[in-house]
Amino acid sequence: TGVNVGGKTYITGAGLNANDQKIVNVADGDLSAGSKDAVNGGQLFATNQNVAQNTTDIANNATNMPRASTLVMARLPTTMHWVQRSMCGVTAM
């Protein structure tokens, strides 16, 4: 038993069966840790865009970080003062 339309069952005690039809005009669902809302295509698209940008940013960081370290090391002065195995001051020559 359930809700039938045109000979097809759409809602039963087990839940919703869209019978291979799109569910359209779905409002944005709540995106929070405890949410049990449905999400829509627009929300998934936005998330995918963020994931793509993060992937690009991470790849760029992986490339740029070693370069930055090299540039910083090249600009350090040649004389350093050490106290108890920790650098406490740098003197330019």
C-alpha positions as CSV (number, residue, x, y, z in Angstrom):
1,T,0.0,0.0,0.0
2,G,1.1,3.6,-0.5
3,V,0.4,6.5,-2.8
4,N,-0.3,5.5,-6.3
5,V,-0.5,7.7,-9.4
6,G,-1.2,6.2,-12.8
7,G,-0.8,2.7,-11.6
8,K,2.7,3.4,-10.1
9,T,3.5,3.5,-6.4
10,Y,5.4,6.7,-5.5
11,I,5.3,6.8,-1.7
12,T,5.3,3.9,0.8
13,G,6.2,3.4,4.4
14,A,9.8,2.6,3.1
15,G,10.1,6.1,1.4
16,L,9.8,7.8,-1.9
17,N,10.1,6.0,-5.3
18,A,10.3,8.5,-8.2
19,N,9.9,5.7,-10.7
20,D,12.9,6.8,-12.8
21,Q,11.6,10.4,-12.9
22,K,13.5,13.5,-12.0
23,I,12.5,15.3,-8.8
24,V,12.6,19.0,-9.9
25,N,12.4,22.4,-8.2
26,V,14.1,21.1,-5.1
27,A,15.0,24.0,-2.7
28,D,18.6,24.1,-1.4
29,G,19.0,21.7,1.5
30,D,20.8,22.5,4.7
31,L,24.5,21.7,4.5
32,S,25.4,21.1,8.1
33,A,26.8,18.2,10.1
34,G,23.4,17.1,11.4
35,S,21.4,17.8,8.3
36,K,19.2,15.1,6.8
37,D,18.0,17.4,4.0
38,A,18.3,16.5,0.3
39,V,20.6,18.6,-1.8
40,N,20.1,19.8,-5.4
41,G,22.2,20.0,-8.5
42,G,23.1,23.6,-7.9
43,Q,24.5,22.8,-4.5
44,L,26.5,19.8,-5.9
45,F,27.8,22.0,-8.8
46,A,29.0,24.6,-6.3
47,T,30.7,22.0,-4.2
48,N,32.4,20.5,-7.3
49,Q,33.7,23.9,-8.3
50,N,35.2,24.3,-4.8
51,V,36.8,20.9,-4.9
52,A,38.3,21.7,-8.4
53,Q,39.7,25.0,-7.1
54,N,41.1,23.4,-4.0
55,T,42.7,20.7,-6.1
56,T,44.4,23.3,-8.3
57,D,45.5,25.3,-5.3
58,I,47.0,22.3,-3.6
59,A,48.9,21.4,-6.8
60,N,50.2,25.0,-7.1
61,N,51.3,24.9,-3.4
62,A,53.1,21.6,-3.9
63,T,55.0,23.3,-6.8
64,N,55.6,26.7,-5.2
65,M,56.6,25.7,-1.7
66,P,60.0,24.2,-2.7
67,R,60.7,27.3,-4.8
68,A,59.8,29.6,-1.9
69,S,62.2,27.7,0.4
70,T,65.0,28.0,-2.2
71,L,64.4,31.8,-2.5
72,V,64.3,32.3,1.2
73,M,67.5,30.3,1.7
74,A,69.3,32.3,-1.1
75,R,68.5,35.6,0.7
76,L,69.7,34.6,4.1
77,P,72.9,36.3,5.3
78,T,76.0,34.1,5.4
79,T,76.7,34.8,9.1
80,M,74.4,33.3,11.7
81,H,74.8,33.2,15.5
82,W,73.7,30.0,17.4
83,V,73.0,29.7,21.1
84,Q,72.3,26.3,22.5
85,R,71.6,24.9,19.1
86,S,68.9,27.4,18.2
87,M,69.3,30.3,15.9
88,C,68.8,33.5,17.9
89,G,70.1,36.2,15.5
90,V,71.3,36.9,12.0
91,T,74.0,39.3,11.1
92,A,74.4,40.8,7.6
93,M,77.9,41.0,6.3
